[in-house]
Amino acid sequence: MKEAHKTTISHNNKLSDKYKINDILRFDKKCRSIQNLITNDPLYLWGLIHTKHSNVSLVRDAYAKLKARIVRINPGLVEDVEKKHRYHMASKRLRKELREGKLGNEGSRFKKIASRKIIKE
């Protein structure tokens, strides 16, 4: 007997919460592959990823493809996300230096902010 050839798309990996290119995303009662969303409806996928309390996250190569596609469509969206990311990372570094007691010392990254009293103790 000859077996029928099946084309299967792998579902999300149980070890990671991030979706790969070939994974299927079930959202709004529809099943779509990530690759299909990147090529046909990238703004919809971008909106799913960048909404507050979203559980949709992509692996690096899939996100890079999506980002390259979005830059061609609407570069302002990517700039807004990168600005928020830079702000988040800077505030994270500031909290770390404050916690470790490095704020205002010679090795501090925040020379200008450290000269002012920003946090009341």
HURADA-V434529 format. One record per residue. N is the residue number from 1. RES is the residue in one letter. SS is DSSP state (h for helix, s for strand, l for the rest). NEAR is the number of other ideal C-beta (glycine too) atoms within 12 Angstrom. D_LAST is the distance of its C-alpha to the last C-alpha in Angstrom with 2 decimals. Layout:
# HURADA-V434529
n=N res=RES ss=SS near=NEAR d_last=D_LAST
n=N res=RES ss=SS near=NEAR d_last=D_LAST
This chain:
# HURADA-V434529
n=1 res=M ss=l near=3 d_last=77.89
n=2 res=K ss=l near=4 d_last=75.68
n=3 res=E ss=l near=5 d_last=72.02
n=4 res=A ss=l near=7 d_last=70.39
n=5 res=H ss=l near=6 d_last=67.77
n=6 res=K ss=l near=6 d_last=64.39
n=7 res=T ss=l near=8 d_last=61.69
n=8 res=T ss=l near=11 d_last=58.44
n=9 res=I ss=l near=19 d_last=54.96
n=10 res=S ss=l near=16 d_last=52.43
n=11 res=H ss=l near=16 d_last=49.82
n=12 res=N ss=l near=26 d_last=46.14
n=13 res=N ss=l near=15 d_last=45.58
n=14 res=K ss=l near=9 d_last=44.29
n=15 res=L ss=l near=8 d_last=42.24
n=16 res=S ss=l near=13 d_last=40.15
n=17 res=D ss=l near=15 d_last=38.93
n=18 res=K ss=l near=22 d_last=39.72
n=19 res=Y ss=s near=36 d_last=43.02
n=20 res=K ss=l near=27 d_last=45.58
n=21 res=I ss=l near=27 d_last=48.18
n=22 res=N ss=l near=24 d_last=50.86
n=23 res=D ss=l near=30 d_last=48.81
n=24 res=I ss=s near=22 d_last=49.51
n=25 res=L ss=s near=34 d_last=46.89
n=26 res=R ss=s near=18 d_last=47.63
n=27 res=F ss=s near=22 d_last=46.12
n=28 res=D ss=l near=13 d_last=47.58
n=29 res=K ss=l near=7 d_last=50.48
n=30 res=K ss=s near=14 d_last=51.65
n=31 res=C ss=s near=16 d_last=51.80
n=32 res=R ss=s near=25 d_last=51.31
n=33 res=S ss=s near=28 d_last=50.87
n=34 res=I ss=h near=38 d_last=47.98
n=35 res=Q ss=h near=26 d_last=50.56
n=36 res=N ss=h near=21 d_last=52.32
n=37 res=L ss=h near=35 d_last=49.15
n=38 res=I ss=h near=34 d_last=48.27
n=39 res=T ss=h near=18 d_last=51.77
n=40 res=N ss=h near=14 d_last=52.54
n=41 res=D ss=l near=24 d_last=49.34
n=42 res=P ss=h near=30 d_last=46.37
n=43 res=L ss=h near=20 d_last=44.44
n=44 res=Y ss=h near=26 d_last=44.60
n=45 res=L ss=h near=36 d_last=43.22
n=46 res=W ss=h near=30 d_last=40.48
n=47 res=G ss=h near=21 d_last=39.49
n=48 res=L ss=h near=28 d_last=39.51
n=49 res=I ss=h near=31 d_last=37.24
n=50 res=H ss=l near=25 d_last=34.69
n=51 res=T ss=l near=15 d_last=34.25
n=52 res=K ss=l near=9 d_last=31.15
n=53 res=H ss=l near=8 d_last=31.46
n=54 res=S ss=l near=17 d_last=34.62
n=55 res=N ss=l near=16 d_last=36.12
n=56 res=V ss=l near=29 d_last=38.36
n=57 res=S ss=l near=24 d_last=37.61
n=58 res=L ss=s near=33 d_last=40.10
n=59 res=V ss=l near=22 d_last=40.73
n=60 res=R ss=h near=15 d_last=40.27
n=61 res=D ss=h near=18 d_last=43.89
n=62 res=A ss=h near=31 d_last=44.27
n=63 res=Y ss=h near=27 d_last=41.09
n=64 res=A ss=h near=16 d_last=42.35
n=65 res=K ss=h near=24 d_last=45.66
n=66 res=L ss=h near=37 d_last=44.05
n=67 res=K ss=h near=28 d_last=41.79
n=68 res=A ss=h near=18 d_last=44.84
n=69 res=R ss=h near=26 d_last=46.71
n=70 res=I ss=h near=30 d_last=43.97
n=71 res=V ss=h near=19 d_last=43.64
n=72 res=R ss=h near=14 d_last=47.32
n=73 res=I ss=h near=19 d_last=47.03
n=74 res=N ss=l near=17 d_last=43.76
n=75 res=P ss=h near=15 d_last=41.58
n=76 res=G ss=h near=13 d_last=38.96
n=77 res=L ss=h near=24 d_last=37.94
n=78 res=V ss=h near=26 d_last=37.28
n=79 res=E ss=h near=15 d_last=35.30
n=80 res=D ss=h near=16 d_last=32.99
n=81 res=V ss=h near=24 d_last=32.38
n=82 res=E ss=h near=18 d_last=31.81
n=83 res=K ss=h near=14 d_last=29.32
n=84 res=K ss=h near=16 d_last=27.31
n=85 res=H ss=h near=16 d_last=27.61
n=86 res=R ss=h near=14 d_last=26.39
n=87 res=Y ss=h near=14 d_last=23.31
n=88 res=H ss=h near=14 d_last=22.64
n=89 res=M ss=h near=15 d_last=23.14
n=90 res=A ss=h near=17 d_last=20.95
n=91 res=S ss=h near=17 d_last=17.95
n=92 res=K ss=h near=15 d_last=18.82
n=93 res=R ss=h near=20 d_last=18.93
n=94 res=L ss=h near=24 d_last=15.58
n=95 res=R ss=h near=17 d_last=13.94
n=96 res=K ss=h near=17 d_last=16.14
n=97 res=E ss=h near=24 d_last=15.25
n=98 res=L ss=h near=22 d_last=11.49
n=99 res=R ss=h near=12 d_last=12.50
n=100 res=E ss=h near=15 d_last=15.02
n=101 res=G ss=l near=12 d_last=13.09
n=102 res=K ss=l near=19 d_last=15.68
n=103 res=L ss=l near=27 d_last=13.72
n=104 res=G ss=l near=22 d_last=15.07
n=105 res=N ss=l near=14 d_last=17.70
n=106 res=E ss=l near=9 d_last=21.40
n=107 res=G ss=l near=13 d_last=21.83
n=108 res=S ss=l near=20 d_last=19.21
n=109 res=R ss=l near=21 d_last=20.82
n=110 res=F ss=l near=23 d_last=18.35
n=111 res=K ss=h near=15 d_last=19.31
n=112 res=K ss=h near=12 d_last=19.12
n=113 res=I ss=h near=19 d_last=15.82
n=114 res=A ss=h near=21 d_last=14.24
n=115 res=S ss=l near=11 d_last=15.39
n=116 res=R ss=l near=12 d_last=13.30
n=117 res=K ss=l near=10 d_last=9.62
n=118 res=I ss=l near=17 d_last=9.58
n=119 res=I ss=l near=15 d_last=6.28
n=120 res=K ss=l near=5 d_last=3.77
n=121 res=E ss=l near=6 d_last=0.00
